[in-house]
Amino acid sequence: MRAVIESWLIGHWYSSNQPPWYLRALESLYGFAYQRAQKKAAGDQDKYRPSVPLVIVGNLTAGGSGKTPLVIRLCELAAELGLKAGIASTGYGRSGQETVLVNADSDVGACGDEPVLLARRTGLPIVVASDRIHAVKKLCDMDVDLIFSDDGLQSSLHRDLEICVVDGERGLGNGHLLPAGPLRESAERLWKVDHVVTNGEWPTKPGRLEAAVMELQPSSVCSVDQQVEISLQDFVAQQAGMATHAVAAIGHPGRFFQMLEKLGITAETHAFPDHHSFKAADFAAIENGTVIIMTEKDAVKCTGLGLQNAWYIPVVTTLPVKFEHIIRHQLAALTGEDS
């Protein structure tokens, strides 16, 4: 049912037609409630200030836009400066409510898929909490130099730097607020953040808006059990002529499927709702031994399912050299490293 509702909403959000009147009526209610919440948050904002700089990496739209790959790259830039970063998250979709320190072997159900992915890729302290402030507080006690928050642009946390990520292909959809459109808040917010980063080119970007273009490049192919890593060229050659199934439970599955096509991988596609919790039954219709290819985010949820011939494609995040230079300078200034 969730998949049906999500697909129906996305169909309206990214259509050139006006959304139904009843969604527009609910949009007004959402906008009113959001404004009230923001006013309250403005009054609460100074109640807690982290003891280390906090960088928010968020978005305006519901669903994925590429925040997590950007956080990984920002952590790498921080490391180049000799800074130890921590990452705060709410662990969207997890079953628990407690505050948890995440590692590469953590239970995805208890921590969320993206935090476990971040733990695998960065090896840094990652804390999930239902209240993002609790995650930030715990990280402040862990001898980190700065904290990146994966999402949280709409939170009341005091922040030192804001980066908003936009899916270049989808943009801001129809421009309406939830539930009539994908926007969590008005598009005017784009001019108030410190940086806008687009995941791929954004053809419909407002002309006066400055944005850095982020590219996600496939780097290799890894087995879901993390025992084997091969080159893209070898994988394409090995699976040529074989039945292949592509699986994606991300905010924009089509982006992953398009990437496979560009790589020369022909596959039957299976799109699931974002953050879908995979079970063996989801793969029951796929014959044993058939090639299964998925995203890295999905792989962390499928490690223990005993899938045969299952692979994922990690991506490398590339940013404009000038933008990375600016970010390095800002991180150094925030942490006192440029003094």
C-alpha positions in Angstrom: 0.0 0.0 0.0 2.8 2.4 0.9 4.4 1.8 -2.5 1.1 2.6 -4.3 0.5 5.8 -2.4 4.1 6.9 -2.9 3.9 6.3 -6.6 0.6 8.1 -6.9 2.0 11.2 -5.0 5.2 11.3 -7.0 3.1 11.1 -10.2 1.4 14.4 -9.2 4.5 16.0 -7.7 6.6 15.7 -10.9 3.8 16.3 -13.4 3.2 19.4 -15.4 -0.5 19.3 -14.4 -1.9 21.0 -11.4 -2.3 18.6 -8.4 -5.9 17.8 -7.4 -7.8 20.4 -5.4 -7.9 18.3 -2.2 -4.1 18.1 -2.2 -3.9 21.8 -2.6 -6.3 22.3 0.3 -4.1 20.1 2.5 -1.1 22.1 1.3 -2.6 25.2 2.9 -2.9 23.4 6.2 0.6 22.1 5.9 2.0 25.5 5.2 0.1 27.0 8.2 1.4 24.3 10.5 4.9 24.6 9.2 5.0 28.4 9.8 3.8 27.9 13.3 6.5 25.3 14.0 9.2 27.5 12.5 8.2 30.4 14.7 8.4 28.2 17.8 11.7 26.8 16.6 13.1 30.4 16.3 12.3 31.0 19.9 14.0 27.7 20.9 17.0 27.9 18.7 19.4 29.5 21.2 18.6 27.0 23.9 21.3 24.6 22.7 24.4 25.3 20.8 26.8 22.5 20.0 30.3 22.8 21.4 31.7 22.0 18.0 30.7 23.4 14.6 27.6 21.8 13.0 27.1 21.6 9.2 23.6 20.7 8.0 23.3 18.8 4.7 19.6 18.8 3.9 17.1 19.3 1.1 13.8 21.0 0.4 12.0 18.1 -1.1 10.6 14.9 0.4 12.6 11.8 -0.7 16.2 11.3 -1.6 18.3 13.9 -3.4 21.9 12.8 -2.9 22.6 14.0 0.7 24.4 10.9 1.9 27.0 10.7 -0.9 27.7 14.4 -0.4 28.2 13.9 3.4 30.7 11.2 2.6 32.7 13.6 0.4 32.5 16.3 3.0 33.9 14.0 5.6 36.8 13.2 3.2 37.5 16.9 2.8 37.5 17.4 6.5 40.0 14.5 6.9 42.3 16.2 4.4 42.4 19.1 6.8 43.3 16.7 9.7 39.8 17.1 11.2 37.8 14.3 12.7 34.1 14.5 11.9 31.1 12.9 13.4 27.7 12.4 11.7 24.3 12.9 13.2 21.1 11.3 11.8 17.6 10.3 12.9 18.0 6.9 11.1 14.8 7.3 9.0 12.8 4.2 8.9 14.4 2.4 11.8 12.4 0.4 14.3 13.9 1.8 17.5 13.7 5.1 19.3 16.9 5.0 21.4 20.1 6.9 20.8 22.6 4.5 19.1 26.2 4.7 18.1 26.4 3.1 14.7 29.2 0.9 13.2 29.7 -1.0 10.0 28.1 -4.1 11.5 25.1 -2.5 13.2 21.6 -3.8 12.7 20.0 -1.8 9.9 16.6 -2.2 11.4 17.7 -0.5 14.6 19.8 2.2 13.0 18.5 2.9 9.5 20.1 2.1 6.2 21.9 5.4 5.5 23.7 5.5 8.9 25.0 2.0 8.4 26.1 2.9 4.9 27.9 6.0 6.2 29.6 3.8 8.9 30.9 1.4 6.3 32.2 4.2 4.0 33.7 6.6 6.5 34.6 4.7 9.6 33.7 7.8 11.6 31.5 8.1 14.7 27.8 8.1 13.7 25.0 8.6 16.1 21.3 8.2 15.4 18.6 9.5 17.7 14.9 10.2 17.3 15.7 13.8 18.4 18.6 15.0 16.3 19.7 17.2 19.3 20.5 14.0 21.3 22.6 12.7 18.4 24.6 16.0 18.3 25.1 16.1 22.0 26.5 12.5 22.1 28.9 13.3 19.3 30.1 16.5 21.1 31.2 14.2 23.9 33.2 12.0 21.5 36.2 14.2 20.8 35.1 15.2 17.3 36.2 18.5 15.6 32.9 19.1 13.8 29.6 17.4 13.1 27.8 16.8 9.8 24.0 16.3 10.1 22.6 14.1 7.3 19.3 15.9 6.8 17.9 18.4 9.3 17.6 21.5 7.2 14.1 22.1 8.7 15.2 21.3 12.3 15.6 23.9 15.0 19.3 23.1 15.6 21.7 26.0 15.7 24.0 25.5 12.7 27.2 27.0 11.4 26.9 26.1 7.7 23.9 25.0 5.6 24.1 23.0 2.4 21.0 22.2 0.4 21.0 19.4 -2.1 18.7 19.3 -5.1 18.1 16.4 -7.4 19.0 18.0 -10.7 16.8 15.7 -12.8 13.7 16.3 -10.7 14.4 19.8 -9.4 11.6 21.1 -7.2 8.8 19.2 -9.0 5.6 21.2 -9.4 6.8 23.8 -6.8 4.0 23.0 -4.3 4.3 22.3 -0.6 3.5 18.9 0.8 1.3 17.0 0.1 0.4 18.7 -3.2 4.0 18.8 -4.1 7.4 17.6 -2.9 8.5 20.7 -1.0 9.0 20.6 2.7 9.3 24.4 2.7 9.2 27.3 0.2 11.7 27.4 -2.6 12.7 30.8 -1.4 14.8 28.9 1.2 17.3 28.2 -1.5 18.6 31.8 -1.3 19.1 31.6 2.4 21.4 28.6 2.7 25.1 28.9 2.4 25.4 26.6 -0.6 23.2 24.8 -3.0 24.5 21.5 -4.6 22.7 19.8 -7.4 22.9 16.1 -7.9 23.6 16.3 -11.7 22.8 19.2 -13.9 19.6 21.1 -13.1 18.2 22.4 -16.4 15.3 24.2 -14.8 17.4 25.9 -12.1 16.4 29.6 -11.5 18.9 31.6 -13.5 20.1 33.8 -10.6 20.7 30.9 -8.3 24.3 29.8 -7.8 24.8 26.0 -7.4 27.6 23.5 -7.5 27.1 20.4 -9.6 27.8 17.1 -7.9 28.4 14.0 -10.0 28.1 10.4 -8.7 30.4 8.2 -10.6 30.2 4.3 -10.4 33.6 3.0 -9.3 33.5 -0.8 -9.2 31.1 -3.7 -8.5 31.1 -5.4 -5.1 29.3 -8.6 -4.0 26.6 -8.0 -1.4 28.5 -10.2 1.1 31.5 -7.9 0.7 33.8 -10.7 -0.3 34.5 -9.8 -3.9 35.2 -6.5 -5.8 35.6 -6.4 -9.5 35.9 -3.7 -12.1 32.9 -2.4 -14.0 34.3 -3.6 -17.3 34.7 -7.2 -15.9 31.2 -7.2 -14.5 29.6 -6.0 -17.7 31.5 -8.7 -19.6 30.6 -11.4 -17.2 26.9 -10.6 -17.1 26.5 -10.1 -20.8 23.7 -12.4 -22.1 22.7 -13.4 -18.5 19.4 -12.7 -17.0 19.9 -9.7 -14.7 17.6 -8.0 -12.2 18.1 -4.5 -10.9 16.7 -3.6 -7.5 16.5 -0.1 -6.0 14.7 1.3 -2.9 15.9 4.9 -3.1 14.3 8.2 -3.5 14.7 8.2 -7.3 15.1 4.5 -8.5 15.1 5.7 -12.1 18.4 7.4 -11.7 20.0 4.1 -10.7 18.4 2.2 -13.6 19.5 4.9 -16.1 23.1 4.6 -14.8 23.0 0.8 -15.4 21.8 1.5 -19.0 24.7 3.9 -19.6 27.1 1.2 -18.3 25.7 -1.3 -20.8 23.9 -3.4 -18.2 20.5 -4.6 -19.4 18.3 -5.6 -16.6 14.7 -6.2 -15.5 14.0 -3.4 -13.0 12.3 -3.6 -9.6 11.6 -0.3 -7.8 10.7 -0.3 -4.1 9.7 2.6 -1.8 12.6 4.6 -0.4 14.2 2.9 2.7 12.2 -0.3 2.0 13.2 -3.1 4.5 14.1 -6.0 2.2 13.2 -9.6 3.1 14.0 -12.8 1.3 10.4 -12.9 0.0 11.1 -9.8 -2.1 13.5 -11.9 -4.2 11.4 -15.1 -4.3 10.4 -14.7 -7.9 14.0 -14.3 -9.0 15.6 -17.7 -9.9 18.6 -18.7 -7.8 21.9 -17.8 -9.5 20.3 -15.0 -11.5 22.4 -11.8 -11.4 21.0 -9.2 -9.0 22.4 -5.7 -9.0 21.5 -3.0 -6.5 22.6 0.3 -4.9 25.0 0.4 -2.0 22.3 1.7 0.2 20.1 -1.4 -0.6 23.1 -3.7 -0.1 23.4 -2.9 3.6 19.9 -4.3 4.0 20.4 -7.4 2.0 23.7 -8.7 3.5 22.1 -11.4 5.6 19.5 -12.6 3.2 21.7 -15.3 1.6 21.3 -13.9 -1.9 23.3 -15.7 -4.6 25.1 -13.7 -7.3 24.0 -10.4 -5.8 26.1 -7.2 -6.4 26.0 -3.5 -5.7 27.7 -0.5 -7.3 29.4 2.0 -4.9 29.7 5.6 -6.3 32.4 8.2 -5.9 31.2 11.8 -5.4 32.9 14.5 -7.4 32.5 18.2 -6.9 33.9 21.3 -8.7 37.4 22.0 -7.6 36.5 25.6 -6.8 33.6 24.5 -4.6 35.8 22.1 -2.7 38.4 24.8 -2.1 35.7 27.0 -0.6 34.4 24.2 1.6 37.9 23.4 2.9 38.4 27.1 3.7 35.1 27.3 5.5 35.6 24.1 7.5 39.1 25.3 8.5 37.7 28.7 9.6 34.9 27.1 11.6 37.4 24.8 13.5 40.2 27.4 13.9 42.5 25.4 11.6 43.3 28.4 9.4 44.4 30.7 12.3 
